[in-house]
Amino acid sequence: MSVEKMPGLSETERAGCMKILTLMSKCDILSLSDTVTNKLIVVENVTEAVETILSFTKNAEELLKRKKVHRDLIFRYLAKEGVAMPVNTEKHQLIKRTLELWSSGKAAIDKNLHGETDETNRVSDSTSAKAEGGFDPMVLGQQFCQWFFQLLNSQNPSLGQQPQDWGPQHFWPDVKLRLLSRAGSEQMEEFLGAELVNLRLLALTKEERLLLSPNLEPHGLKVLASSHGLVLVAVAGTIHRDGACLGIFEQIFGLIRSPLENNSWKIKFVNLKIRGHDALGGTDVAAPTLSCNSTELQLLCS
């Protein structure tokens, strides 16, 4: 018995579907590959699974309607493309808007589309985001951001998701948070200790009902590893509430391995800068870029 390839996706649809697939867990991607091919094709890794899914999908709508392609993944994809949707929008409406975006030709297509399958290797298979033998800081940064923001956003009650395992266990006991917000006036807050830092970040999504959408493209993400084990992950992104884009954020994480917890990465410090629309002076916020450079990051390493 053979599986017939479908003619299926346009270049724009393929690029968009690939971006949505990279937001999924490795487990869900492998399961989806089995579903699409009726388990008749065995894949060795996530990259092969993504290629298989895209190759054997009849059309974009069929893929978006799959159970494993959860509503919140499509919502996050649209937010990254600068399409603001009300937070309570149903999945079928998000699918309709996504298909409209792709048919309009306004969705971003990476020039290196075929090379983009390498990005799918960056999907995290565990929340500890462990780096194996050949350590690549950029892969760690991608994995960490996908894990962290998915975890934090799941605490937002307006998304209607089951909250994931957020808590002080993801931070070092002496972790420090610096939160600078500019919305009208400027306000600086500092918090020390895993419990306080955990609660303040949790309040952003749980009480203030914010949705943080990171820009994981090269101009929105920088990663720097120091010789003594500290890895700095700097990421820019947009902030949303109830479908409206409120402004942008820049966040720098300091990560250090915990030898007592299977060498998993834990957060040592967080610097978070939030700027509301009125503090941006009309800047386009669709895909914010980092304002900090490598030199500034190196100063944090010292």
ABEGO torsion letter per residue (X at the ends): XBBBBBAGBBAAAAAAAAAAAAABBAAAAAAAAAAAAGGABBBABAAAAAAAAAAABABAAAAAABAABBAAAAAAAAAAAGBBBBAABBAAAAAAAAAAAAAAGABBBBABAAAAAAAAAABBABAAGBBBABBBAAAAAAAAAAAAAAAAAAABAAAGBBBBBBEAAABBAABBBBBBBBBGBBBBBBBBEAAAAAAAAAAAAAAAGBBBBBBABAAABBBBBBAAGBBBBBBBBBBBBGGBBAEBBBBBBBBBBBAABGGBBBBABBBBBBBBAAAAGGBBAABBBBABBAAAAAAAAX
